[in-house]
Each structure stands twice: as structure tokens, then as C-alpha cells.
């Protein structure tokens, strides 16, 4: 589909693709040598060349859609650095750094903060354990914040203080979905009126406790509810520009749901990187620069 055709289709469906800037890291040192989530099995062989090739498909998809992609240099001994979403959380040129729960990923935090600082971001050093955009999702003016496995509840208070925005805490209960971005996909940036937000997220109800499900139901009454079958293939670990939604090719039901809502699903297979417990969104950190 050409750029012109994409624009025309987006207009016809009421969905509009918005320009994005992303940070990614080439998985040159990808392997699974330790276990910090249920997806990781060190005894199972990994193919670094295949991981790089699949990652390249995602990079190329972003570029083809007109988005900008910055790169951070991979570091030997940090195989999970490819999952850049965990490296921080950025709004309006302010970068709240990550402080990883597991020692294996600990050195990634300073590496990402150095990258942000070197490029002129206002870097805020974290005190509390948090794993960046893995557990913090911006929906309109609200930050949805996950806890239960990685980021602490205290980090929710801290991020609210850093950005001065409403923070809504959600508790994850299924260890397969240990980060919020594995159980919620932000589909577009539009926020509704009268305290009720627009149908701009999709989520997996079974990944949350009862209180969190109630919050999501009340705030997003028209959200897409994704099946366990699609969630279990990391269908929600997706990336959206408001019209184009890059998802796993195995999430067939979610693909159909997106089409019904006027989105344009684009399939990119990151099966090799899923062996480390990451997918499309995990490999994508949004760079939100200061507003002009």
C-alpha cells in the first residue's frame, strides 16, 4: 500500500496515523543465558542471526511508515538490551530512568540514562524500582502504571511526581504477563470527554486482578478485550501510531478485532525474541521530545 493510499484509508476510517520517534537496539548479543521470566529457558537454543533479521523487519516497518528510529549501541553481556521499552519513560523531553529489579539487567539503566542525557533530555534518576515503558503507558494525559512483578507501587508515586500527571495503578497477576505492555496495547492518543476515555486501548482481562479489571472497565468501556489465546502469543505487545498497529502474526483474533475498529494491523514476527520474553512493544521505546 502506498503512502497516499494509507492516508486516504486512515481518513476514511476515522483513524489517523501520527508521526512517532522510537529508540531501538539491534540484538547483536541476544541469547537466553538466565531466567527472569517464564518465557526464558536457557537450555533452549537461540538463534542470534534470526533475532537480528526479525528485529530488522520491525525496524524496516517503522521506517516504511515514515517514523524516525534512533539506535542505542548494544553492549556485550546485556542480551536483554534489545527490549528498549524497559529503558525509561519519556514525556515532553523529560526522561525518567529505569531501575531494574533483577541484577542481570541492572547495568542497562545507566546505559540508557547516558544515552538520554547525551541527546539533551532532562534525565530524572529513579529511586524506586521501575522498568520504564514496560510498566508505564501513556494514554491521553494519563499514565497507566503496572505492578505485581517488576515495577513497585512506590514507582507509581515517583513517576507521578516527575511528570505531574494522573497515574492509575494496575496490578498484574499472571507471571507470563509480567510487564504492563504485555497485557495492554495503547491504540491511539485520543482521550474522551466527561472523564470517560475513548476506545483507545486493548487489554487482556485475565492478566489483572479484580480491582484493576473494574478500573479498566469503567475508564475504557469500549476497549477491545483480547482473548487469552491472542494474549499468550504476545498479541498485545504491539505498537500503534493511531492507525497502523504492528502485531504478532499469531494473534489472529486481535487482528480481526483491529480491522473491525478501523485500524490497519501489520504483522511482524518476532518469535525468536519472544524466547527472551519480549515482543514488538518491548523492542520499542517512544521518544517524546519537548513540545515546541
C-alpha positions in Angstrom: 0.0 0.0 0.0 1.4 3.4 -0.9 1.7 6.3 1.5 -1.1 8.1 -0.3 -3.4 5.1 -0.1 -2.6 4.7 3.6 -3.5 8.3 4.3 -6.8 8.0 2.3 -7.7 4.8 4.1 -6.9 6.3 7.5 -9.1 9.3 6.7 -12.0 7.1 5.6 -11.9 5.0 8.7 -11.5 8.0 11.1 -8.1 6.8 12.3 -5.1 9.0 11.6 -1.5 7.8 11.7 0.7 10.1 13.8 4.4 10.5 13.4 6.5 8.7 16.0 10.1 8.7 17.2 11.4 5.4 18.6 14.5 4.1 20.3 15.6 0.6 19.4 18.7 -1.6 20.0 20.0 -4.2 17.5 20.1 -7.6 19.2 23.6 -8.4 18.2 24.3 -10.1 21.5 20.9 -11.7 22.0 20.7 -15.0 23.8 18.9 -16.5 26.7 21.5 -17.3 29.4 19.4 -16.8 32.6 15.8 -16.9 33.7 13.9 -13.9 35.0 10.5 -14.6 33.4 8.5 -17.7 32.5 9.4 -17.4 28.8 13.1 -17.7 29.3 14.6 -21.3 29.0 18.4 -21.2 28.9 18.5 -24.8 27.9 16.6 -24.0 24.7 18.9 -22.8 21.9 18.5 -19.3 20.5 19.5 -18.1 17.0 21.1 -14.6 17.2 21.1 -14.2 13.4 17.4 -14.9 13.2 16.7 -12.5 16.1 18.6 -9.8 14.2 16.7 -10.5 11.0 13.3 -10.4 12.7 14.3 -7.2 14.5 15.3 -5.7 11.2 11.8 -6.4 9.8 10.4 -4.4 12.7 12.8 -1.5 12.1 12.1 -1.5 8.4 8.3 -1.5 9.1 8.7 1.7 11.2 10.8 3.4 8.6 8.4 2.4 5.8 5.5 4.0 7.8 7.5 7.3 8.0 8.6 7.1 11.6 12.0 8.0 12.9 14.1 5.4 14.6 17.1 6.1 16.8 19.5 3.4 17.9 21.4 2.7 21.1 24.6 0.7 20.9 24.2 -2.9 22.2 26.5 -3.8 25.0 28.2 -7.2 25.3 26.8 -9.1 28.3 23.5 -7.3 28.2 21.4 -9.6 25.9 18.1 -8.0 27.0 19.1 -4.5 25.9 17.1 -5.2 22.8 14.0 -4.6 24.9 14.4 -0.8 24.9 10.9 -0.1 26.2 12.2 -1.1 29.6 15.0 1.6 29.5 12.9 4.6 30.6 9.8 6.6 30.1 9.8 10.0 28.3 7.3 12.8 28.0 8.0 16.3 26.7 11.7 15.9 26.8 11.9 14.6 30.3 13.4 11.1 30.7 12.5 9.1 33.9 15.2 6.4 34.1 14.8 2.7 34.8 16.0 0.9 37.8 15.7 -2.8 37.1 14.5 -5.4 39.6 17.0 -8.1 38.5 20.7 -7.7 38.7 21.2 -9.2 35.3 19.6 -6.2 33.7 20.9 -3.6 36.2 23.6 -2.1 34.1 21.1 -1.3 31.4 19.6 1.5 33.5 22.7 3.8 33.5 23.4 3.0 29.8 20.0 4.2 28.8 20.2 7.3 31.0 23.6 8.2 29.5 22.0 7.9 26.0 19.1 10.2 27.1 21.5 12.7 28.7 23.8 12.8 25.7 20.9 13.8 23.5 19.7 16.6 25.6 16.9 15.0 27.6 16.2 16.2 31.1 17.1 13.0 32.9 15.5 12.1 36.2 17.3 9.5 38.3 14.9 6.9 39.7 14.9 6.0 43.4 12.2 3.3 43.1 12.4 0.0 41.1 10.7 0.5 37.8 11.1 -0.9 34.3 10.2 2.1 32.1 7.7 1.9 29.4 7.3 -1.8 30.1 5.1 -0.8 33.0 4.2 2.7 32.2 1.8 3.5 29.3 0.7 7.0 28.3 -3.0 7.1 27.4 -4.1 10.7 26.7 -2.9 12.7 29.7 -3.0 9.6 32.0 -0.2 7.3 32.9 -1.3 3.7 33.3 1.2 2.0 35.7 1.7 -1.7 36.2 2.9 -3.5 39.3 2.9 -7.1 40.6 6.1 -8.5 39.2 8.6 -5.8 38.2 7.9 -2.1 39.0 7.0 -1.3 42.6 3.9 0.6 43.7 6.2 3.3 45.0 7.5 3.9 41.5 3.9 4.9 40.6 4.1 7.7 43.1 7.5 8.7 41.9 6.6 8.9 38.2 3.5 11.0 39.2 5.8 13.4 40.9 8.2 13.6 38.0 5.6 14.3 35.4 2.8 15.9 37.3 0.1 13.7 35.7 -2.6 11.3 36.9 -1.2 7.8 37.5 -3.6 4.9 37.5 -2.2 1.8 39.2 -3.0 -1.6 37.8 -2.0 -5.0 39.3 -0.8 -7.9 37.1 -1.4 -11.4 38.4 -0.2 -13.8 35.7 3.6 -14.2 35.6 3.5 -14.7 31.8 2.4 -11.1 31.6 5.0 -9.6 33.9 5.0 -6.1 32.3 2.0 -3.9 31.6 2.9 -3.7 27.9 2.3 -7.4 27.6 -1.3 -7.0 28.7 -2.4 -3.6 27.4 -1.9 -2.0 24.0 -2.4 1.7 23.6 -4.0 2.1 20.2 -4.4 5.9 19.7 -3.8 9.0 21.8 -7.3 10.4 21.8 -8.9 10.9 25.2 -12.7 11.2 25.6 -14.7 13.9 27.4 -16.5 13.9 30.7 -14.0 11.6 32.5 -14.6 8.7 30.2 -11.8 7.9 27.8 -12.2 6.9 24.2 -11.8 3.3 22.9 -8.1 3.7 22.6 -6.7 0.6 24.3 -6.9 -3.1 24.1 -6.3 -5.4 27.0 -6.3 -8.9 28.4 -8.7 -9.1 31.3 -7.3 -12.3 32.7 -3.9 -10.7 33.3 -5.2 -8.4 36.0 -6.7 -8.6 39.5 -10.4 -7.8 40.0 -9.8 -4.2 41.1 -7.8 -3.4 38.0 -10.3 -5.0 35.7 -13.0 -2.8 37.3 -10.9 0.3 36.7 -10.3 -0.6 33.1 -13.9 -1.3 32.5 -15.0 2.0 34.0 -12.4 4.1 32.2 -12.4 2.3 28.9 -15.9 0.9 28.3 -15.3 0.5 24.6 -11.9 -1.1 24.8 -11.0 -4.1 22.8 -11.0 -7.2 25.1 -8.4 -9.6 23.8 -8.6 -13.4 24.2 -6.2 -15.5 26.3 -5.3 -17.2 23.0 -4.1 -14.0 21.5 -2.6 -12.7 24.7 -0.5 -15.8 25.1 1.3 -15.1 21.8 2.1 -11.5 23.0 -0.6 -10.1 20.7 -1.0 -7.1 23.0 2.8 -6.3 23.0 2.2 -4.2 19.9 3.0 -0.8 18.6 0.4 1.7 17.2 0.7 5.1 15.6 -3.1 5.7 15.8 -3.9 3.8 12.6 -1.2 1.3 11.8 -0.8 -1.3 14.5 2.1 -3.7 14.3 1.2 -7.0 15.9 2.3 -10.6 16.1 1.1 -12.7 13.1 -0.2 -15.4 15.5 -2.7 -13.0 17.1 -5.4 -13.8 14.5 -8.4 -12.8 16.7 -6.8 -9.5 17.7 -6.0 -8.8 14.0 -9.7 -9.2 13.2 -10.8 -7.0 16.1 -8.5 -4.2 15.0 -9.8 -4.3 11.4 -13.4 -4.1 12.8 -12.4 -0.9 14.6 -10.8 0.7 11.6 -7.2 0.1 12.4 -4.6 -1.3 9.9 -2.9 -4.3 11.5 0.6 -5.0 10.2 2.1 -8.4 11.0 5.8 -8.7 12.1 7.1 -11.9 13.5 9.5 -11.6 16.5 9.3 -15.3 17.5 13.0 -15.5 18.3 12.9 -12.5 20.6 9.8 -14.0 22.4 12.2 -16.6 23.7 13.5 -13.9 25.9 10.1 -12.8 27.0 9.8 -9.8 24.6 7.9 -8.7 21.5 7.2 -5.7 19.3 6.5 -3.2 22.1 9.3 -4.5 24.2 11.7 -3.6 21.4 10.2 -0.1 21.0 10.7 2.9 23.3 8.8 6.0 22.3 10.8 9.2 22.4 8.5 12.1 23.2 10.5 15.3 22.8 9.8 18.6 24.5 6.8 20.4 22.9 7.8 23.4 20.7 
